[in-house]
């Protein structure tokens, strides 16, 4: 009934601005990872982001993701850049 597009499908694409804002404000929780189709990594971010030790890992990782998003190097799981 509903056509669900998987992150690995060629039609799957995500926008630049929502990904950038999610990473900027909720990067430690990994919401940008869920948005762009990286669910497993997003779950890792989410679980680690609520612990003090986890933020040591997810904080720098989120900053790297933000730099990649701003530099337009971040892609979806099918290899397409953010629009």
N, C-alpha and C positions, 0 to 999 in steps of 0.2 A: 504494500500500500504506500508506504513512504520510501522514497529513494534516499538512502543514507550514503553519503559520499565518505569513503574512508580516506585517511590522511595519505595513503600511498596511491590513490587514484590520480590520474593526470589532471582531472578537473579541479582538484583540491587546491585552493589558494586562500591566502589570508592577507589582510590589510596591514600596512606599515604602522599607522598611528595607534590603533588599539594594542598592537603587540608592544610598541614602544612605551605607551602609558602604563600598561599592565606590568611591564618589566621595571619601569621607573618607580612605581608606587608599591607594587606587590611582588617584586623580584625575588625576595627571600622565600616567599611562599610558593613560587613557581607558577603563578597563574598564567604568565606568558607562555610557558611550556605547554600547558593544557590548551590554550587558545591556538597555538600553532601546530598542534597535533602530536606533540611528544608527551603522551600520557604517562608513560612509565617514569620518565625523568621528572615530570610534574609531580607525580606522587612521591618520588624521592625528596624533591624540594619541600613539598607540603609536610611530610612527616618529619624531616630534619629541621624545617624552619621553626617549628614550635619548641624546639629544645635549644638550650644555650650552646651546646657543643655543635649542633647542626648548623647554626648560623655562621659559625666559623668556616664551614664548608660552602654553604649556599650563598653567603654574602659575596665573596669574591667571584664565584661562578655567575651570580646574577649580574655583577658589574661587567664581566667579560661578555655575557649575553647582550647586555645593553650596548656595549661598544660595537658588537657585531651587528646588532639591529640598526644602530645609527650609521654604521659604515656600509650598510646594505649587503653584508656578507651572510646574514642569517637566512636560512632556507627552511622550507617545510620538509616533512619526511620524503616527499616525492622529488625533492631537489629544486623546486621552484622558489624563486626569491619572493619576498613579501612585496605586495603591490602598493 
